Amino acid sequence: MEQDKVNKLSEVGRKVWDEDADRNRTTAQDKKKVSFGQWWAEARPTKTAAFWAWVGSIVLTMIIGFTWGGWVTGGTAQTLATKMADDAVVQRLAPICVVQFNQDAEKDQKLTELQEISSYQRASFVEKQGWATMVDEEKPDRKVADACAKLLMLIGQ
């Protein structure tokens, strides 16, 4: 009697197993190769997939924009604008410094002295002579003095 129960259970198990195998076989046969275009046309994205695609595209756009696109933050733009303005002022004031040098009675002797000292001391030399002090200013500008020293070295050549 026990053996009959075991045999019946084995038969039931085989039938279930065979039914699953048949179902899988027919499912595989029913599946046709679908082209990407057909798959794309039939695709229906969920809200979650659409949301993450949207987030991903935003992040990718920001990465590309800030690394290769030339985008900068407001703080960086302000810093660059300030530096460019300072450089423009120095560029406009350095020739005035050269004019003040040319008005000096001992300009030839001082130009020789300027050429003899080391490059890092030249701006200090120009400051001490007062050539980098602009009208209505009390102190000379270090950046103007440096640019003026470079221009004077070009004159001396």
Secondary structure, 3 states (H helix, E strand, C coil): CHHHHHHHHHHHHHHHHHHHHHHHHHHHHHCCCCCHHHHHHHCCCCHHHHHHHHHHHHHHHHHHHHHCCCCCCHHHHHHHHHHHHHHHHHHHHHHHHHHHHHCCCCHHHHHHHHHHCCHHHHHHHHHHHCCCCCCCCCCCCHHHHHHHHHHHHHHHC
